[in-house]
């Protein structure tokens, strides 16, 4: 619990920092940006491969899209 709690706290802090930097720089990630990225990933993995990744991670597609939002937002901030 201590290990995973620290990871979760670190992720929350990173998301907060990214969100603040994005607001300051006036950058955003749209649903279309996420969908485009998702389509690229699915093309590379195939639909069943993408689902296998979700299953292995134990997350839903909505969770994956939310995680991806912060990755893409961080890239735009950098």
Buried (B, 14 or more C-beta within 10 A) or exposed (E): EEEEEEEEEEEEEEBEEBBEBBEEEEEEBEEEBBEEBBEEBBEEEEEEEBEEBBEEEEBEEEEBBEBBBBEBBBEBBE
